Amino acid sequence: MKHSIQILGTGCPKCLKLTNVVKDVVDQNQIDATIDKVEDLAEIMKFDVMVTPALVVDGNVVIKGRVPSKEEVLATLQ
């Protein structure tokens, strides 16, 4: 099943780190997914997220306000 992954954030260092963690997990585990970066505040607000970075998988906010470990991201995607 192909996952739709969105990373919500305005480009802060934590947002960039989350992007790198997610890309690494997807690449290293050959997960079928599309990864989109959402930087527009109006779009971020549609997810009812007040703290970034946030990770959205298949339309559901699964992590917000912190950078998870690679293991946590992998568990979320499996």
SVG drawing of the C-alpha trace seen along z (x, -y; Angstrom):
<svg xmlns="http://www.w3.org/2000/svg" viewBox="-9 -31 28 34">
<polyline fill="none" stroke="black" stroke-width="0.4" points="0.0,0.0 1.4,-3.4 1.5,-5.9 0.9,-9.6 3.3,-11.4 3.2,-15.1 5.7,-17.0 4.2,-20.2 6.7,-23.0 7.9,-26.4 11.5,-25.4 12.9,-25.5 15.9,-23.3 13.5,-20.7 11.3,-20.6 14.4,-19.9 15.6,-17.2 12.1,-15.5 12.2,-15.6 15.6,-13.9 14.5,-11.3 11.4,-10.4 13.3,-10.3 16.0,-8.0 13.4,-5.6 11.4,-5.4 14.6,-4.9 16.3,-2.4 13.2,-0.3 12.0,-0.6 8.6,-1.9 6.2,-2.8 5.4,-6.4 5.1,-10.0 6.6,-12.7 5.3,-16.2 6.6,-19.2 3.9,-21.6 5.2,-25.0 2.2,-27.3 0.7,-28.3 -2.8,-28.3 -2.4,-24.7 -0.8,-23.7 -3.7,-25.2 -6.1,-23.0 -4.6,-20.1 -5.3,-21.8 -1.6,-21.8 -0.3,-24.6 3.2,-23.3 5.6,-22.2 7.1,-20.0 4.3,-17.6 4.1,-14.3 0.9,-13.4 0.5,-9.9 -2.4,-9.1 -4.2,-12.2 -3.8,-11.6 -1.5,-13.7 0.6,-11.1 3.4,-13.2 3.6,-16.9 5.9,-19.3 9.0,-17.1 11.4,-15.0 10.8,-11.3 13.4,-8.6 13.8,-6.6 12.4,-3.6 9.3,-5.5 8.7,-6.7 9.2,-3.1 6.7,-1.7 4.2,-4.4 4.6,-3.5 4.3,0.3"/>
</svg>
